[in-house]
Amino acid sequence: MNELVYLVEEWSKDKGLNNADPTKQFLKVSEEFGEIAAAMARGQYEELKDAIGDTIVTLIILSQQHGLTVEECLAQA
């Protein structure tokens, strides 16, 4: 998992997302979370896996934008 988180963080740096507006990133988190609900409502297993993964990616980037790691956020929880 650590390698995947690292790859997401590097990808976000390449795209400049690590320094983007966190408010916009949170809207992306919300959008992906809605896709989880839609996939569950429709019983679409593959779409559910994709939506959960996309949500995790958006949360990794949101934590990065705030100078946090997703691991420390998870440990805090």
N, C-alpha and C positions, 0 to 999 in steps of 0.2 A: 504493500500500500504506500509506503514512504516514497518509493520510486515513482509511482503514479502521481502522487501529490507534487513531487518535485517537477515532473514533466508538465503538469498543469501550470504551476507557478512560472516556469520558464516560458511556456507558450504565452501566458498572459503578459510577461515582460516583453516578449517579441512583438506583441500586438499593442503594447502601451496601455493595456487594461489595468495593470497594477497601479497606475497613476491616474486613472479615470475617476469620474464622479461616483462615489459609493452609492448615492441615491439611485442613480440609473442602474447600478449593479443589483441593488435590492429589488428593483422592478423586474429585472431578469430572473432573480431567485423566485419571485412571486409567480412569474409566468411559467417557469418550469415546474413549480409546485402544483399549479393548476393542471399541467399536463399529467402529473401523477394521478390526480383525481379523475381526470377524463379517462385515462387508460384503465383505472380500476373500475370505473362505472361501466365501461364497455367490455371488461374482461380481456383486455388486450395485453397479454403477457410480455411480448417483445417490446411494445411501446412503453410498458411500465418500466422494464429494465432500462431503456433508453432515457426515460424521464427522470428516474432516480439518479442515474449517472450524471445527466445534465445538471440536476439540482446540486449534486455534490460539487461539480465543477464550479458552478456559480458561487457556492458558499466558500470554496477554497479561495477564489478570487476576491470575494467580499472581505474575508478575513485578512488577506494580503493587503488590500487597500487600507486597512486600518492598522497595519503594522503588527498583525497577529499571525499566528499559524493556526491552521485548522486543528492540528494536534493539541495545541494548548487550549483552544476553545472546547474541544471534546473532553479534555482532562478536567476543565473547569466545571463542565456539566456533570 
